[in-house]
């Protein structure tokens, strides 16, 4: 059988392009070795293919929306003096601008994490290659990412360690570098990085480690916080001896690094030899104690004034500046706790169980709520006793009845009163009246009525029932509403209405009483001065405008009488009177009124002192039951004793004890 001839190998053709391979004119193995032109062409073709692939991938990878964690911030509440009260939210983050961050922080972070930040394209190919090789080998995850890459991971991607995430990180970082300035990227990075101790971002970290805002950090403190970016679990000095040693070493290295790159002089470095020990690690800030009640009152005011909802507030990111004065809140809490400890003993007397206290201080000139006591602990006792309606105000309502009579009763004065037969006598405490039938010729009777002044001091129920009927209960209601009591908290208009069957909150009672000490003017109570989000103020906040409730002469008459009431009540409390009077030489006490309802379900005291009007209420309420329990026997066998404790709390608070 004849062999077929072997066909010669023809050169490769690519769509009409002749490629001289295998090479003609060459023999043996040389025919199969590409020429240098072919090698160069292959390399250029490969680079071209990679460039094309890179361009396709670059175009196809979009910058995604920020992840949920990057958008979430804590809402921060501030005391009246501007210091931080609490940060509320799942993420303790408070975004700030670079303008609020010292240059020393910027220099320390760049020295520690990415010295070429301002010059590089936003990525480190070497770092990604090193991380990829480590992951392929199953080794530990590697760093080496630029600040831009870390920002992309924090803001747009998950925290998983995978080749896919690194791949996305690379291209998004490149794209972000072309879209945002270096300053914007650095600002975002500083606001999203984890510093440990529950703190995301440099502002929260400054508070967590040094109790100060970021703008007040010095270069030494900045270097310590920058060291935490390598891993707070390993570099927080509070984590043990090993952590402390690592933190000190890295702190020194970062400061020295700044000298090397020219952002710190040797003289400046020499000034930072002592390690800036951060304060002890604290448990995450909570809403325990009085803080939860303060936040509750502030949030209610925010929603009422701005239209923001609970959902809006839950998004976080708000800066809420309140009217609350920290020292006053603490002072009020101490006053309540002191009276409880001294006078109430649930272990000895069942009547002393379930006693609740609510209190609020309001500034008369503008209605600012300065302090509240909402209960023992906002975490365990959810209802805010300072801002909850439902407790009868009792005799503390009578000043409004008296004010309505002086305002609307033609010719009625404090010296007016009712005689023994219930007739209102307007022209003074003593008046002559015709003799009764059977008297001799020209004989007259002189009666001594109970004056309205005496009736308020003695809390004479019959007089105020008569006065309410004489003036008209609608007039009394109108004045109470004008003074700031909510309509829905007022009781029905029956004969008991003047005796205090209404149930306003302590905040509202304190605010309403400011009209008596402020010449008849009062402003709505407010607890928030401003709210800021993303650098812009939320509309709807500012000091409420004072309005006239009653004539100045009426307010002064009632206020002077309330002063007599207060001193009378203090004098009746033998255990407390001498002490209170000894501390009142500077005229702390100007006016006040006690109150209890006829069924002894509550006790009140509202008084003015040192530029504040404070209302204190006490009642008994068993958890899970809506009905109030009786106050009889609280603090001792005398059924009236319960009535004196709000006065004692107020006095201790006013005297600063």
C-alpha positions in Angstrom: 0.0 0.0 0.0 1.4 3.3 -1.1 2.1 6.0 1.5 0.3 9.3 1.3 2.7 12.2 0.9 3.0 14.4 4.0 1.4 17.8 3.5 3.6 20.7 4.4 2.5 22.8 7.5 1.1 26.0 6.3 1.6 29.3 8.1 -1.3 30.4 10.4 -3.7 32.9 9.0 -5.9 35.1 11.2 -8.7 36.6 9.2 -6.6 37.3 6.2 -3.6 38.3 8.2 -0.7 36.0 7.4 1.3 35.0 10.4 4.7 33.5 9.6 4.5 30.6 12.0 5.8 28.1 11.9 8.5 30.1 10.3 9.4 29.5 6.6 13.0 29.4 5.7 14.0 27.9 9.0 14.7 24.2 9.7 14.6 21.9 12.6 13.7 23.5 16.0 14.4 27.0 14.7 11.3 26.8 12.6 9.3 26.6 15.9 11.0 29.4 17.8 9.1 32.8 17.4 11.0 35.7 16.2 11.6 38.7 18.4 9.0 40.6 16.4 6.4 37.8 17.0 7.3 37.9 20.7 6.9 41.6 21.0 3.6 41.5 19.0 2.3 38.8 21.3 3.2 40.9 24.4 1.6 43.9 22.9 -1.5 41.9 22.0 -1.7 40.5 25.5 -1.4 44.0 27.1 -4.0 45.2 24.7 -6.4 42.4 25.6 -5.8 43.0 29.3 -6.3 46.8 28.8 -9.5 46.0 26.9 -10.7 43.7 29.6 -9.8 46.2 32.3 -11.7 48.9 30.5 -14.7 46.6 30.1 -14.7 45.7 33.8 -14.0 49.3 34.9 -17.0 50.4 32.9 -19.2 47.6 34.2 -18.5 48.1 37.9 -20.6 50.9 39.4 -20.1 52.6 42.7 -23.0 51.1 44.8 -25.2 52.8 47.3 -23.8 53.1 50.8 -24.4 50.1 52.9 -26.8 50.4 55.8 -24.1 50.6 58.5 -22.4 53.5 56.8 -25.6 55.5 56.7 -26.5 54.9 60.3 -25.4 57.3 63.0 -26.2 57.8 66.6 -28.5 60.7 67.5 -26.6 62.8 70.0 -28.3 64.7 72.8 -26.5 67.6 74.5 -26.9 69.3 77.8 -27.8 73.0 77.9 -24.0 73.9 78.2 -23.2 72.0 75.0 -21.6 69.0 76.6 -22.7 65.6 75.4 -25.5 63.9 77.4 -25.9 60.6 75.4 -25.6 59.1 72.0 -28.6 57.0 71.1 -28.6 54.4 68.2 -27.3 51.1 67.1 -24.2 52.7 65.8 -22.3 55.2 67.9 -21.2 57.5 65.0 -21.3 61.3 64.8 -20.2 62.6 61.4 -17.9 65.7 61.3 -16.2 67.6 58.6 -12.5 67.9 58.0 -12.8 71.5 59.3 -13.7 70.1 62.7 -10.8 67.7 62.7 -7.3 68.9 63.6 -4.5 68.6 61.1 -2.6 66.5 63.6 -5.3 63.8 63.3 -5.0 63.8 59.5 -1.2 63.6 59.6 -1.3 60.8 62.2 -3.8 58.7 60.2 -2.0 59.2 56.9 1.4 58.3 58.5 -0.1 55.2 60.0 -2.2 53.9 57.2 -1.2 55.4 53.8 1.7 57.7 53.4 1.1 58.2 49.7 -2.6 59.0 50.1 -2.5 62.3 48.4 -0.3 61.0 45.5 -1.6 57.5 44.8 -4.5 56.6 42.5 -6.5 55.2 45.4 -5.4 51.6 45.1 -2.4 49.5 46.0 -1.9 46.7 43.5 1.0 45.3 45.6 -1.2 45.2 48.7 -4.0 43.5 46.8 -1.6 40.9 45.3 -0.2 40.2 48.7 -3.6 39.7 50.2 -4.7 37.5 47.3 -1.7 35.3 47.6 -2.2 35.0 51.4 -5.9 34.0 50.9 -5.0 31.4 48.2 -2.5 29.9 50.6 -5.0 29.9 53.4 -3.0 32.2 55.5 -4.1 35.2 57.6 -5.8 38.1 55.9 -3.4 40.8 55.0 -3.7 44.6 55.1 -1.9 46.9 52.8 -5.1 48.6 51.5 -5.0 52.3 50.9 -7.2 54.7 52.8 -9.5 54.9 49.8 -9.8 51.1 49.7 -10.6 51.0 53.4 -13.2 53.7 53.0 -14.8 51.7 50.1 -14.9 48.6 52.3 -16.4 50.5 55.2 -19.0 52.4 53.1 -19.9 50.4 50.1 -19.0 46.7 50.7 -19.3 44.1 53.3 -16.4 43.2 55.7 -16.0 39.7 54.3 -12.4 38.6 53.4 -12.7 37.2 49.9 -11.1 37.5 46.5 -14.4 38.7 45.1 -14.7 41.5 47.6 -11.1 42.6 47.0 -11.7 42.6 43.2 -14.7 44.9 43.7 -12.9 47.0 46.2 -10.1 47.6 43.7 -12.3 48.9 40.8 -14.7 50.9 43.0 -11.7 52.6 44.7 -10.3 53.6 41.3 -13.6 54.9 40.2 -14.2 56.7 43.5 -10.8 58.4 43.3 -11.9 59.9 39.9 -15.2 61.0 41.3 -14.4 62.4 44.8 -11.6 64.6 46.0 -9.0 63.3 48.4 -10.4 65.5 51.1 -13.9 64.0 50.7 -12.5 60.5 50.8 -10.4 61.2 53.9 -13.4 62.8 55.6 -15.6 59.8 54.8 -12.9 57.4 56.0 -12.5 59.2 59.4 -16.3 59.2 59.9 -16.8 55.4 59.1 -13.7 53.7 60.6 -14.0 51.5 63.7 -12.0 52.7 66.7 -13.2 50.2 69.3 -15.2 50.9 72.5 -18.4 51.0 70.3 -17.2 54.0 68.4 -17.5 54.5 64.7 -15.7 57.6 63.4 -13.2 60.0 64.9 -15.8 62.1 66.8 -17.2 59.1 68.7 -13.7 57.8 69.3 -12.5 61.1 70.8 -15.5 61.0 73.2 -15.0 57.3 74.0 -11.2 57.5 74.8 -10.7 61.1 76.0 -14.2 62.5 76.7 -13.7 65.4 74.3 -14.8 66.3 70.8 -12.4 65.5 67.9 -11.6 69.2 67.4 -9.9 69.3 70.8 -7.5 66.3 70.2 -3.8 67.1 70.5 -1.1 65.4 68.3 -0.3 62.8 71.0 -3.9 61.7 71.4 -4.4 61.7 67.6 -1.5 59.3 67.3 -3.0 56.9 69.8 -6.4 57.0 68.0 -4.6 56.4 64.7 -2.9 53.3 66.1 -6.4 51.8 66.8 -7.1 51.7 63.1 -4.8 48.7 62.8 -7.1 46.8 65.1 -8.7 48.2 68.3 -9.0 44.7 69.8 -5.1 44.6 69.7 -4.3 48.2 70.4 -6.8 49.5 72.9 -4.6 50.1 76.0 -7.5 49.0 78.2 -7.3 45.5 76.8 -4.5 44.3 79.0 -0.7 44.5 79.3 -0.1 43.2 75.8 -2.5 45.7 74.3 -0.9 48.5 76.2 2.6 47.6 75.1 1.5 47.3 71.5 -0.3 50.6 71.7 2.7 52.5 73.2 5.0 51.0 70.5 2.7 52.0 67.6 2.0 55.4 69.1 5.8 56.1 69.2 6.1 54.8 65.6 3.4 57.0 64.3 4.9 60.1 65.9 8.3 59.2 64.5 6.8 58.5 61.1 5.4 62.0 61.0 8.9 63.4 61.6 10.2 61.3 58.7 7.5 62.5 56.3 7.8 66.1 57.3 4.4 66.7 58.9 6.0 67.1 62.4 9.2 68.7 63.4 11.7 67.1 65.8 11.0 69.8 68.3 7.3 69.1 68.2 8.0 65.3 68.5 10.1 66.0 71.5 7.1 67.6 73.2 5.2 64.3 73.1 7.2 61.9 75.2 4.4 60.9 77.7 1.9 58.3 76.5 -1.6 59.8 76.5 -3.4 57.3 78.6 -7.1 57.2 77.6 -9.7 57.2 80.3 -11.0 53.8 81.5 -13.2 51.9 79.2 -16.8 52.5 80.1 -19.9 50.5 79.4 -21.8 51.6 76.4 -23.9 54.7 77.1 -27.5 53.8 77.9 -30.7 55.4 78.6 -30.7 54.4 82.3 -31.3 56.6 85.3 -32.9 60.0 84.3 -31.3 60.0 80.8 -34.1 58.0 79.2 -36.8 60.4 80.7 -34.9 63.4 79.3 -34.6 61.9 75.9 -38.3 61.0 76.0 -39.3 64.6 76.7 -36.9 65.9 74.1 -38.3 63.5 71.4 -41.9 64.4 72.2 -41.0 68.1 71.7 -39.1 67.4 68.5 -42.0 65.5 67.0 -44.5 68.1 68.0 -42.5 71.0 66.7 -40.9 69.6 63.5 -43.2 66.9 62.2 -40.4 64.3 62.4 -41.7 60.8 63.2 -40.3 58.0 65.3 -39.1 56.4 62.1 -37.2 59.6 61.2 -35.5 59.8 64.6 -34.6 56.1 64.4 -32.5 56.8 61.3 -30.1 58.7 63.5 -27.7 61.4 62.6 -29.4 64.2 64.6 -27.7 66.6 67.0 -30.2 67.6 69.6 -29.4 70.5 71.9 -31.6 70.5 75.0 -32.4 72.9 77.8 -31.6 70.4 80.5 -29.0 71.5 83.0 -26.9 68.5 84.2 -26.3 69.8 87.7 -30.0 70.6 88.3 -31.0 67.1 87.1 -28.6 65.5 89.4 -29.6 67.8 92.3 -33.3 66.9 91.8 -32.5 63.2 91.7 -30.5 63.5 94.9 -33.4 65.3 96.6 -35.8 62.6 95.7 -33.5 59.8 96.8 -32.7 61.6 100.0 -36.3 61.9 101.1 -37.0 58.3 100.1 -34.1 57.0 102.1 -34.9 59.2 105.2 -38.6 59.0 105.4 -39.9 56.0 103.4 -39.2 52.4 104.4 -41.1 49.8 102.3 -39.7 47.0 104.5 -41.4 48.4 107.6 -44.6 49.8 106.2 -46.6 48.3 103.4 -48.0 51.7 102.7 -44.5 52.9 101.6 -44.5 50.4 98.8 -45.2 51.5 95.2 -44.6 55.1 95.9 -43.8 57.1 92.8 -42.4 60.6 92.3 -42.4 62.9 89.4 -40.9 66.4 89.3 -40.0 69.1 86.8 -38.2 72.5 86.9 -39.1 75.3 84.4 -37.5 78.7 83.9 -40.3 81.3 84.2 -38.9 83.9 81.8 -39.0 81.6 78.7 -40.5 78.2 79.7 -37.2 76.2 79.4 -37.5 72.8 81.1 -34.3 72.8 83.1 -34.6 69.5 85.0 -37.0 66.5 85.5 -37.3 63.5 87.7 -39.2 60.8 85.8 -38.8 57.9 88.1 -36.2 55.6 89.6 -34.7 54.4 86.3 -35.9 54.8 82.8 -34.9 51.2 81.9 -37.0 49.5 84.7 -39.8 52.1 85.1 -40.9 53.1 81.6 -43.6 55.7 82.4 -42.2 59.2 82.7 -43.7 60.5 86.0 -42.7 64.0 85.2 -44.6 64.2 81.9 -47.5 61.8 82.4 -51.0 63.0 83.0 -53.2 60.9 85.3 -52.4 62.1 88.8 -55.1 64.4 90.4 -53.5 67.8 91.2 -55.7 68.4 94.2 -55.5 71.7 96.0 -52.6 72.9 93.9 -55.3 73.8 91.3 -56.9 76.4 93.6 -54.6 79.3 92.6 -56.1 79.1 89.1 -59.6 79.5 90.6 -58.4 82.4 92.7 -56.7 84.0 89.7 -59.9 83.7 87.6 -61.9 85.3 90.3 -59.5 88.3 90.7 -59.3 88.6 86.9 -63.0 88.3 86.0 -64.9 89.0 89.2 -66.0 92.6 89.3 -64.6 94.1 92.4 -63.3 90.8 94.0 -60.1 91.2 95.9 -58.0 89.0 98.2 -59.9 90.5 101.1 -63.3 89.5 99.7 -64.9 86.4 101.2 -67.9 84.4 102.0 -69.8 84.9 105.2 -71.3 82.1 107.3 -74.4 82.1 105.1 -72.4 81.8 101.9 -72.8 85.4 100.7 -69.9 86.9 98.8 -68.7 90.1 100.4 -66.4 92.0 98.1 -65.6 95.1 100.1 -63.4 93.8 102.9 -63.1 91.2 105.6 -65.7 92.8 107.8 -69.0 94.2 106.7 -72.3 95.2 108.4 -75.5 93.5 107.3 -79.1 94.0 108.2 -80.2 92.3 111.4 -82.0 89.0 111.1 -85.8 88.9 111.8 -86.7 89.5 115.4 -83.8 91.8 116.2 -84.4 95.1 117.9 -84.8 98.4 116.1 -81.6 99.5 114.2 -79.7 96.4 115.3 -77.1 95.0 112.8 -75.0 91.9 112.6 -71.2 92.0 112.0 -69.8 88.8 110.4 -66.2 87.9 109.8 -66.1 86.0 106.5 -63.3 83.7 105.4 -61.3 85.9 103.0 -60.0 84.4 99.7 -56.5 85.0 101.0 -57.2 82.9 104.1 -59.1 80.3 102.1 -56.0 79.6 99.9 -53.7 79.5 102.9 -56.0 77.1 104.7 -57.0 75.3 101.6 -60.7 75.8 102.4 -62.7 73.6 100.0 -66.1 75.1 100.6 -64.9 78.6 99.7 -63.4 77.5 96.4 -66.5 75.5 95.5 -68.5 78.6 96.0 -66.0 80.8 94.2 -65.9 78.5 91.1 -69.7 78.6 90.9 -69.8 82.4 91.4 -67.2 83.1 88.7 -68.2 80.3 86.3 -66.3 77.1 85.8 -65.8 77.9 82.2 -63.8 81.0 83.1 -61.6 78.9 85.4 -61.0 76.4 82.7 -60.1 79.1 80.2 -57.5 80.6 82.5 -56.0 77.2 83.3 -55.7 76.4 79.6 -54.2 79.9 78.9 -51.7 79.1 81.7 -50.6 76.0 79.8 -52.6 73.1 81.1 -53.8 70.7 78.3 -57.5 70.7 77.8 -57.5 66.9 77.7 -56.0 66.8 81.2 -58.8 68.9 82.7 -61.7 67.2 84.5 -65.3 67.7 83.8 -66.9 71.0 84.9 -68.8 69.9 88.1 -68.7 71.3 91.6 -65.5 69.3 92.4 -63.6 70.9 89.5 -62.2 73.8 91.6 -60.8 71.3 94.1 -58.3 69.8 91.6 -59.9 66.7 90.0 -57.9 67.5 86.9 -54.7 65.5 86.1 -52.0 67.7 84.4 -48.4 66.6 84.3 -45.6 68.0 86.6 -44.0 69.7 83.6 -47.3 71.5 82.7 -48.0 72.4 86.3 -44.5 73.9 86.8 -44.9 75.9 83.6 -48.4 77.1 84.4 -47.3 78.4 87.8 -44.6 80.5 86.1 -47.4 82.9 85.2 -47.8 83.8 88.9 -44.1 84.7 89.4 -43.7 86.3 86.0 -46.2 89.2 86.2 -48.9 87.1 84.5 -46.7 86.1 81.5 -45.8 82.6 80.5 -44.3 80.7 77.6 -45.0 77.2 76.4 -42.5 74.7 78.0 -39.7 73.7 75.6 -36.9 71.3 76.0 -35.0 71.6 72.7 -33.2 74.7 71.4 -32.0 73.3 68.1 -31.8 70.1 66.0 -29.1 69.7 63.4 -28.7 67.0 60.7 -26.0 66.8 58.1 -24.9 70.3 59.1 -28.3 71.9 58.5 -30.7 73.1 61.2 -34.1 71.5 61.3 -36.8 74.1 61.2 -39.3 74.7 64.1 -37.0 75.3 67.0 -36.3 78.4 69.1 -37.6 80.1 72.3 -41.4 80.3 72.4 -42.8 83.8 72.7 -44.3 84.6 76.2 -48.0 85.4 76.3 -50.1 87.2 78.8 -52.3 84.9 80.9 -53.6 87.4 83.5 -53.1 91.0 84.6 -49.8 91.6 86.4 -51.6 92.8 89.5 -53.6 89.5 89.6 -50.5 87.4 89.2 -48.7 89.3 92.0 -51.6 89.0 94.4 -51.8 85.2 93.9 -48.0 84.9 94.1 -47.8 86.8 97.4 -50.5 84.6 98.8 -48.6 81.5 97.6 -45.7 82.7 99.6 -47.8 82.6 102.7 -49.0 79.1 101.8 -45.4 77.9 101.5 -44.2 79.3 104.8 -47.3 78.0 106.5 -46.7 74.5 105.2 -43.0 74.6 106.2 -44.0 75.7 109.7 -46.4 72.8 110.0 -43.6 70.3 109.2 -41.8 70.2 112.5 -39.1 67.8 111.3 -38.1 70.0 108.4 -39.2 73.5 109.2 -36.2 74.6 111.3 -33.7 73.3 108.8 -35.5 74.8 105.8 -35.9 78.2 107.4 -32.2 78.3 108.4 -31.3 77.8 104.8 -33.7 80.4 103.5 -31.9 83.6 104.6 -31.2 84.5 101.0 -35.0 84.4 100.3 -34.8 81.2 98.2 -38.5 80.6 98.7 -40.8 83.1 97.2 -44.0 81.2 96.7 -45.5 77.7 96.7 -48.6 75.6 97.1 -49.4 72.1 98.3 -52.0 69.9 96.9 -53.8 66.7 97.7 -57.0 65.3 96.3 -59.8 64.5 98.7 -59.4 60.8 98.2 -55.7 61.0 99.2 -54.5 59.5 96.0 -51.8 62.1 95.4 -49.7 64.8 96.9 -48.1 67.9 95.3 -46.0 70.9 95.9 -45.2 73.6 93.4 -42.9 76.4 94.3 -40.7 79.2 93.0 -37.1 79.6 94.0 -33.8 80.9 92.4 -35.4 81.7 89.1 -37.0 78.3 88.7 -40.5 77.0 89.2 -40.6 73.4 90.3 -43.5 71.0 90.6 -43.2 67.7 92.6 -45.9 65.1 92.7 -46.1 61.9 94.7 -48.5 59.0 94.3 -48.8 55.2 94.6 -49.1 53.0 91.6 -48.8 49.2 91.5 -47.2 48.0 88.3 -49.7 46.5 85.9 -52.8 48.2 87.5 -54.1 51.6 86.2 -55.7 52.7 89.5 -53.9 54.8 91.9 -53.5 53.5 95.5 -54.3 55.6 98.5 -51.6 57.7 100.2 -52.9 57.2 103.7 -50.3 56.0 106.1 -47.4 56.7 103.8 -44.4 57.6 105.9 -46.2 56.8 109.2 -49.5 56.2 110.9 -50.7 59.8 110.3 -52.9 59.7 107.2 -51.9 63.2 106.3 -48.1 62.5 106.4 -47.9 61.6 102.7 -48.8 65.2 101.9 -45.6 66.6 103.3 -43.1 64.7 101.2 -43.3 66.6 98.0 -42.6 69.8 100.0 -39.6 68.1 101.6 -38.3 67.0 98.2 -38.8 70.5 96.8 -37.1 72.1 99.8 -34.1 69.7 99.6 -33.8 70.5 95.9 -34.2 74.2 96.4 -31.6 74.3 99.2 -29.2 72.2 97.1 -29.0 69.3 99.6 
